[in-house]
Structure formats: structure tokens, C-alpha cells
Amino acid sequence: MAQLTTWIKFLTPVLTLGMMVFYLDREKYPVVDKLIPYYFALVFIYTLLIAIEAI
């Protein structure tokens, strides 16, 4: 579980930058619109992990 937490904490900021770059060029990369719900789910999990660690 700790390794999964580490991967999620590492990948979320990286995916945030990637989503921002590709979202600006949506016409060229239409797949980004399909990935947005999964991205928000990942950010939600990331936020929960940070909150659980803070307790």
C-alpha cells in the first residue's frame, strides 16, 4: 500500500502538468476530454491520501 501511495503522490503532479499542456490543444488531442473524469478521480484519491497522512 505504501508503494501505491508513493506512486500516486508522484504521478498526480506530473499528470497535472500533462493534462494542462494537452488540454490547451484539445482540437489536436481529443482523447484528453475522455481522460478528464479519471484525472479528477486521481486528484480526489491524492487529496484523501494527503488528508489521511495529516491525521
Distance bins in CASP14 RR format, pairs under 12 A and 6 or more apart:
PFRMAT RR
TARGET T0000
AUTHOR 0000-0000-0000
RMODE 2
METHOD distances of the structure
MODEL  1
1 7 0 0 0 0 0 1 0 0 0 0 0
1 8 0 0 0 0 0 1 0 0 0 0 0
1 49 0 0 0 0 0 1 0 0 0 0 0
1 52 0 0 0 0 0 1 0 0 0 0 0
2 8 0 0 0 0 0 1 0 0 0 0 0
2 9 0 0 0 0 0 1 0 0 0 0 0
2 49 0 0 0 0 0 1 0 0 0 0 0
2 53 0 0 0 0 0 1 0 0 0 0 0
3 9 0 0 0 0 0 1 0 0 0 0 0
3 10 0 0 0 0 0 1 0 0 0 0 0
4 10 0 0 0 0 0 1 0 0 0 0 0
4 11 0 0 0 0 0 1 0 0 0 0 0
4 45 0 0 0 0 1 0 0 0 0 0 0
4 46 0 0 0 0 0 1 0 0 0 0 0
4 49 0 0 0 0 1 0 0 0 0 0 0
5 11 0 0 0 0 0 1 0 0 0 0 0
5 12 0 0 0 0 0 1 0 0 0 0 0
5 45 0 0 0 0 1 0 0 0 0 0 0
5 46 0 0 0 0 1 0 0 0 0 0 0
5 48 0 0 0 0 0 1 0 0 0 0 0
5 49 1 0 1 0 0 0 0 0 0 0 0
5 50 0 0 0 0 1 0 0 0 0 0 0
5 52 0 0 0 0 1 0 0 0 0 0 0
5 53 0 0 0 0 1 0 0 0 0 0 0
6 12 0 0 0 0 0 1 0 0 0 0 0
6 46 0 0 0 0 0 1 0 0 0 0 0
6 49 0 0 0 0 1 0 0 0 0 0 0
6 53 0 0 0 0 0 1 0 0 0 0 0
7 14 0 0 0 0 0 1 0 0 0 0 0
7 15 0 0 0 0 0 1 0 0 0 0 0
7 42 0 0 0 0 0 1 0 0 0 0 0
7 45 0 0 0 0 0 1 0 0 0 0 0
7 46 0 0 0 0 0 1 0 0 0 0 0
7 49 0 0 0 0 0 1 0 0 0 0 0
8 14 0 0 0 0 0 1 0 0 0 0 0
8 15 0 0 0 0 1 0 0 0 0 0 0
8 41 0 0 0 0 0 1 0 0 0 0 0
8 42 1 0 0 1 0 0 0 0 0 0 0
8 43 0 0 0 0 1 0 0 0 0 0 0
8 44 0 0 0 0 0 1 0 0 0 0 0
8 45 1 0 0 1 0 0 0 0 0 0 0
8 46 1 0 1 0 0 0 0 0 0 0 0
8 47 0 0 0 0 0 1 0 0 0 0 0
8 48 0 0 0 0 1 0 0 0 0 0 0
8 49 1 0 0 1 0 0 0 0 0 0 0
8 50 0 0 0 0 1 0 0 0 0 0 0
8 52 0 0 0 0 0 1 0 0 0 0 0
8 53 0 0 0 0 0 1 0 0 0 0 0
9 15 0 0 0 0 0 1 0 0 0 0 0
9 42 0 0 0 0 0 1 0 0 0 0 0
9 43 0 0 0 0 0 1 0 0 0 0 0
9 45 0 0 0 0 0 1 0 0 0 0 0
9 46 1 0 0 1 0 0 0 0 0 0 0
9 47 0 0 0 0 0 1 0 0 0 0 0
9 48 0 0 0 0 0 1 0 0 0 0 0
9 49 1 0 0 1 0 0 0 0 0 0 0
9 50 1 0 0 1 0 0 0 0 0 0 0
9 52 0 0 0 0 0 1 0 0 0 0 0
9 53 0 0 0 0 1 0 0 0 0 0 0
10 16 0 0 0 0 0 1 0 0 0 0 0
10 42 0 0 0 0 0 1 0 0 0 0 0
10 46 0 0 0 0 0 1 0 0 0 0 0
10 49 0 0 0 0 0 1 0 0 0 0 0
11 17 0 0 0 0 0 1 0 0 0 0 0
11 18 0 0 0 0 0 1 0 0 0 0 0
11 19 0 0 0 0 0 1 0 0 0 0 0
11 38 0 0 0 0 0 1 0 0 0 0 0
11 39 0 0 0 0 0 1 0 0 0 0 0
11 42 1 0 0 1 0 0 0 0 0 0 0
11 43 0 0 0 0 0 1 0 0 0 0 0
11 45 0 0 0 0 0 1 0 0 0 0 0
11 46 0 0 0 0 1 0 0 0 0 0 0
11 49 0 0 0 0 0 1 0 0 0 0 0
12 18 0 0 0 0 0 1 0 0 0 0 0
12 19 0 0 0 0 0 1 0 0 0 0 0
12 38 0 0 0 0 0 1 0 0 0 0 0
12 39 0 0 0 0 1 0 0 0 0 0 0
12 40 0 0 0 0 0 1 0 0 0 0 0
12 41 0 0 0 0 0 1 0 0 0 0 0
12 42 1 0 1 0 0 0 0 0 0 0 0
12 43 1 0 0 1 0 0 0 0 0 0 0
12 44 0 0 0 0 0 1 0 0 0 0 0
12 45 0 0 0 0 1 0 0 0 0 0 0
12 46 1 0 1 0 0 0 0 0 0 0 0
12 47 0 0 0 0 1 0 0 0 0 0 0
12 48 0 0 0 0 0 1 0 0 0 0 0
12 49 0 0 0 0 1 0 0 0 0 0 0
12 50 0 0 0 0 1 0 0 0 0 0 0
13 19 0 0 0 0 0 1 0 0 0 0 0
13 20 0 0 0 0 0 1 0 0 0 0 0
13 42 0 0 0 0 0 1 0 0 0 0 0
13 43 0 0 0 0 0 1 0 0 0 0 0
13 46 0 0 0 0 1 0 0 0 0 0 0
13 50 0 0 0 0 0 1 0 0 0 0 0
14 20 0 0 0 0 0 1 0 0 0 0 0
14 21 0 0 0 0 0 1 0 0 0 0 0
14 39 0 0 0 0 0 1 0 0 0 0 0
14 42 0 0 0 0 0 1 0 0 0 0 0
14 46 0 0 0 0 0 1 0 0 0 0 0
15 21 0 0 0 0 0 1 0 0 0 0 0
15 22 0 0 0 0 0 1 0 0 0 0 0
15 23 0 0 0 0 0 1 0 0 0 0 0
15 32 0 0 0 0 0 1 0 0 0 0 0
15 35 0 0 0 0 1 0 0 0 0 0 0
15 36 0 0 0 0 0 1 0 0 0 0 0
15 38 0 0 0 0 1 0 0 0 0 0 0
15 39 1 0 0 1 0 0 0 0 0 0 0
15 40 0 0 0 0 0 1 0 0 0 0 0
15 41 0 0 0 0 0 1 0 0 0 0 0
15 42 1 0 0 1 0 0 0 0 0 0 0
15 43 0 0 0 0 1 0 0 0 0 0 0
15 45 0 0 0 0 0 1 0 0 0 0 0
15 46 0 0 0 0 1 0 0 0 0 0 0
16 22 0 0 0 0 0 1 0 0 0 0 0
16 23 0 0 0 0 0 1 0 0 0 0 0
16 36 0 0 0 0 0 1 0 0 0 0 0
16 39 0 0 0 0 1 0 0 0 0 0 0
16 40 0 0 0 0 0 1 0 0 0 0 0
16 42 0 0 0 0 1 0 0 0 0 0 0
16 43 1 0 0 1 0 0 0 0 0 0 0
16 46 0 0 0 0 1 0 0 0 0 0 0
17 23 0 0 0 0 0 1 0 0 0 0 0
17 24 0 0 0 0 0 1 0 0 0 0 0
17 39 0 0 0 0 0 1 0 0 0 0 0
18 24 0 0 0 0 1 0 0 0 0 0 0
18 25 0 0 0 0 0 1 0 0 0 0 0
18 29 0 0 0 0 0 1 0 0 0 0 0
18 32 0 0 0 0 1 0 0 0 0 0 0
18 35 0 0 0 0 0 1 0 0 0 0 0
18 39 0 0 0 0 1 0 0 0 0 0 0
19 25 0 0 0 0 0 1 0 0 0 0 0
19 26 0 0 0 0 0 1 0 0 0 0 0
19 29 0 0 0 0 0 1 0 0 0 0 0
19 31 0 0 0 0 0 1 0 0 0 0 0
19 32 1 0 0 1 0 0 0 0 0 0 0
19 33 0 0 0 0 0 1 0 0 0 0 0
19 34 0 0 0 0 0 1 0 0 0 0 0
19 35 1 0 0 1 0 0 0 0 0 0 0
19 36 1 0 0 1 0 0 0 0 0 0 0
19 37 0 0 0 0 0 1 0 0 0 0 0
19 38 0 0 0 0 0 1 0 0 0 0 0
19 39 1 0 1 0 0 0 0 0 0 0 0
19 40 0 0 0 0 1 0 0 0 0 0 0
19 42 0 0 0 0 1 0 0 0 0 0 0
19 43 0 0 0 0 1 0 0 0 0 0 0
20 26 0 0 0 0 0 1 0 0 0 0 0
20 32 0 0 0 0 0 1 0 0 0 0 0
20 36 0 0 0 0 0 1 0 0 0 0 0
20 39 0 0 0 0 0 1 0 0 0 0 0
21 28 0 0 0 0 0 1 0 0 0 0 0
21 29 0 0 0 0 1 0 0 0 0 0 0
21 32 0 0 0 0 1 0 0 0 0 0 0
22 28 0 0 0 0 1 0 0 0 0 0 0
22 29 1 0 1 0 0 0 0 0 0 0 0
22 30 0 0 0 0 0 1 0 0 0 0 0
22 31 0 0 0 0 1 0 0 0 0 0 0
22 32 1 0 1 0 0 0 0 0 0 0 0
22 33 0 0 0 0 1 0 0 0 0 0 0
22 34 0 0 0 0 0 1 0 0 0 0 0
22 35 0 0 0 0 1 0 0 0 0 0 0
22 36 0 0 0 0 0 1 0 0 0 0 0
22 39 0 0 0 0 0 1 0 0 0 0 0
23 29 0 0 0 0 1 0 0 0 0 0 0
23 30 0 0 0 0 0 1 0 0 0 0 0
23 31 0 0 0 0 0 1 0 0 0 0 0
23 32 1 0 1 0 0 0 0 0 0 0 0
23 33 0 0 0 0 1 0 0 0 0 0 0
23 35 0 0 0 0 1 0 0 0 0 0 0
23 36 0 0 0 0 1 0 0 0 0 0 0
23 39 0 0 0 0 1 0 0 0 0 0 0
24 32 0 0 0 0 1 0 0 0 0 0 0
25 31 0 0 0 0 0 1 0 0 0 0 0
25 32 0 0 0 0 1 0 0 0 0 0 0
25 33 0 0 0 0 0 1 0 0 0 0 0
26 32 1 0 1 0 0 0 0 0 0 0 0
26 33 1 0 0 1 0 0 0 0 0 0 0
26 34 0 0 0 0 0 1 0 0 0 0 0
26 35 0 0 0 0 0 1 0 0 0 0 0
26 36 0 0 0 0 0 1 0 0 0 0 0
27 33 0 0 0 0 0 1 0 0 0 0 0
29 35 0 0 0 0 1 0 0 0 0 0 0
29 36 0 0 0 0 0 1 0 0 0 0 0
30 36 0 0 0 0 0 1 0 0 0 0 0
31 38 0 0 0 0 0 1 0 0 0 0 0
31 39 0 0 0 0 0 1 0 0 0 0 0
32 38 0 0 0 0 0 1 0 0 0 0 0
32 39 0 0 0 0 1 0 0 0 0 0 0
33 39 0 0 0 0 0 1 0 0 0 0 0
35 41 0 0 0 0 0 1 0 0 0 0 0
35 42 0 0 0 0 1 0 0 0 0 0 0
36 42 0 0 0 0 0 1 0 0 0 0 0
36 43 0 0 0 0 0 1 0 0 0 0 0
37 43 0 0 0 0 0 1 0 0 0 0 0
37 44 0 0 0 0 0 1 0 0 0 0 0
38 44 0 0 0 0 0 1 0 0 0 0 0
38 45 0 0 0 0 0 1 0 0 0 0 0
39 45 0 0 0 0 0 1 0 0 0 0 0
39 46 0 0 0 0 0 1 0 0 0 0 0
40 46 0 0 0 0 0 1 0 0 0 0 0
40 47 0 0 0 0 0 1 0 0 0 0 0
41 47 0 0 0 0 0 1 0 0 0 0 0
41 48 0 0 0 0 0 1 0 0 0 0 0
42 48 0 0 0 0 0 1 0 0 0 0 0
42 49 0 0 0 0 0 1 0 0 0 0 0
43 49 0 0 0 0 0 1 0 0 0 0 0
43 50 0 0 0 0 0 1 0 0 0 0 0
44 50 0 0 0 0 0 1 0 0 0 0 0
44 51 0 0 0 0 0 1 0 0 0 0 0
45 51 0 0 0 0 0 1 0 0 0 0 0
45 52 0 0 0 0 0 1 0 0 0 0 0
46 52 0 0 0 0 0 1 0 0 0 0 0
46 53 0 0 0 0 0 1 0 0 0 0 0
47 53 0 0 0 0 0 1 0 0 0 0 0
47 54 0 0 0 0 0 1 0 0 0 0 0
48 54 0 0 0 0 0 1 0 0 0 0 0
48 55 0 0 0 0 0 1 0 0 0 0 0
49 55 0 0 0 0 0 1 0 0 0 0 0
END
